[in-house]
Amino acid sequence: GSWAAGTTAQLPQKAKPKPRKIVPVTLALVESPAGFLVQQRPQKGLLAGLWQPFAFEGTAMTQPELDAALRTIARLAALGLDTGTAAPAALPAAKHIFTHIEWLMSGVQLRVPAQNAPAGYVCASREQLRTTYTLPGAFRAYKPLLL
């Protein structure tokens, strides 16, 4: 038994880390003449209180890219945004690994006419994105497009 093998004093095995939860995130880098549309994240939870481009978590681009782009634009239009006539461009996919969560990001870039930002959003110039509304490292992959 274990007596003979001398294994009774071994420490209990550490539990394996839980697998990370995969969370799809769809972004829209919406640029107007005044700058990019950004929103503040909730004060609790992941990246609390930080600024980000228009994004919704838990929605992946599984359909063809264009369908997803059109859905994104429909969501923007639902906020009262004039999405203009410019065709959206697909963003490169990127991922960011947090301790317990992995974001799989995809989305669209869209230029829109000059207008006021929808409620809960601000228009931030490239300069303001460098200084005032700094984006978390999770969006590092898209910073070259924003700065």
KANOR-V520133 format. One record per residue. N is the residue number from 1. RES is the residue in one letter. OMEGA is omega in whole degrees, -180 to 180 (999 if undefined). Layout:
# KANOR-V520133
n=(N N)
res=(RES RES)
omega=(OMEGA OMEGA)
This chain:
# KANOR-V520133
n=(1 2 3 4 5 6 7 8 9 10 11 12 13 14 15 16 17 18 19 20 21 22 23 24 25 26 27 28 29 30 31 32 33 34 35 36 37 38 39 40 41 42 43 44 45 46 47 48 49 50 51 52 53 54 55 56 57 58 59 60 61 62 63 64 65 66 67 68 69 70 71 72 73 74 75 76 77 78 79 80 81 82 83 84 85 86 87 88 89 90 91 92 93 94 95 96 97 98 99 100 101 102 103 104 105 106 107 108 109 110 111 112 113 114 115 116 117 118 119 120 121 122 123 124 125 126 127 128 129 130 131 132 133 134 135 136 137 138 139 140 141 142 143 144 145 146 147)
res=(G S W A A G T T A Q L P Q K A K P K P R K I V P V T L A L V E S P A G F L V Q Q R P Q K G L L A G L W Q P F A F E G T A M T Q P E L D A A L R T I A R L A A L G L D T G T A A P A A L P A A K H I F T H I E W L M S G V Q L R V P A Q N A P A G Y V C A S R E Q L R T T Y T L P G A F R A Y K P L L L)
omega=(-175 178 -174 -178 178 -175 -174 -174 -179 177 176 179 176 177 176 179 178 176 179 175 179 -179 174 180 177 -177 166 173 -174 -177 172 178 -178 -179 -177 177 175 -179 177 178 180 -177 177 174 -175 177 -173 174 -179 -178 179 171 174 -176 168 -176 176 178 -179 172 180 175 173 -174 -174 178 -179 179 -179 176 179 -179 177 178 178 179 179 176 -178 -179 173 -174 173 -175 -177 178 178 175 179 174 173 177 178 174 176 -176 171 -178 -173 -172 173 177 171 -171 172 180 -175 170 -177 173 -178 179 176 -179 175 177 176 178 178 -179 170 172 -178 176 177 179 -180 178 178 -168 -169 -174 -175 -177 178 179 179 -178 -177 -175 -174 -178 179 -179 -174 -176 999)
